[in-house]
Amino acid sequence: MSIVKHIPNTITCLNLFSGCTASLLAVEGHLELAAAFVLIAAVFDFMDGLSARLLKAYSPMGKELDSLADMVSFGFTPGLIALAYLKYAVLGDVHADFNPAELEASQIAILLSAFLIPVFSGLRLAKFNIDTRQTESFIGVNTPTNAMFWASIPLVLHFGDYPFIQEWLSNPLYIIIAIVITSLLLVSEIPMFALKVKNLTWKDNKVRYLFLACLILLAVLVKWLVIPLIIFVYILFSLIDNLTKKK
């Protein structure tokens, strides 16, 4: 039994390890690999919660460890990915060195705006830990969903042909707008449904099943572009779910 109770925390540590690896790869400019490790971290993040519920191995340490791991994997790493694309837009190369002595003040400010993502992710995680309203669902977009949006960009560019995304990434203003919007969504008061399931009945999981069906349909229609669209579809279905509950 003593070994079993450590399984969820071990999985959480794998999430953290994946996040650290993703951060290193993002710093080195290997954005597709960094994105892949963010997705791996997301799988571990889902599995640690699932294993804790199945094994009834909850602990205060596990809750804190989960937040610390999420801060790296889904807060710091997407900030580094955004920084790489800001380097591309401002300096012309995701591998460009950040040397304040050779940059203008405006360029430094633009590049550092990427770290709004980890700052607001930290606020989001701290808020989640003390907010009693978020035991069964979420208030605001969760950090893994936000990280998926930023991690999806390198994958979409690698596997698909989307010139409009390249054009978007060439303009730092568009990137900063995306950073600000996604950061504010993290701490917003929008009620969001959780993907955790207690049973498989249609009545209790209708919004989840419809959400997944919509994602499958979008995957068929737009292929890899479905990944960055997840955050918007998630918000849309959460708003619809909230409206139907009020009726």
Number of C-alpha atoms within 10 A of each C-alpha: 7 7 6 13 17 16 16 27 23 14 22 27 20 19 30 26 17 24 30 21 19 33 26 16 20 25 17 14 19 18 26 22 17 29 28 18 24 31 23 17 30 23 15 21 23 16 16 23 21 15 18 20 13 11 14 12 18 17 14 8 9 20 14 14 16 22 21 19 22 26 24 26 31 33 27 24 32 33 26 26 29 28 22 25 26 28 23 18 23 19 17 12 14 22 16 14 10 12 8 10 8 10 12 9 10 9 17 16 11 18 21 15 18 24 20 20 29 22 15 20 31 23 15 25 22 15 14 19 13 9 12 9 11 17 10 12 13 19 21 20 25 20 28 23 20 22 28 22 20 25 29 25 23 19 20 19 16 13 12 13 12 13 10 9 12 13 11 13 20 18 15 19 14 15 21 18 11 14 20 16 12 24 23 18 21 23 20 13 12 16 18 22 22 17 16 13 12 9 9 10 10 11 8 12 16 12 18 20 15 13 18 15 12 16 18 13 12 18 15 11 11 12 14 21 20 21 22 20 17 21 20 13 17 20 18 14 18 21 16 12 17 15 10 9 8 6 5
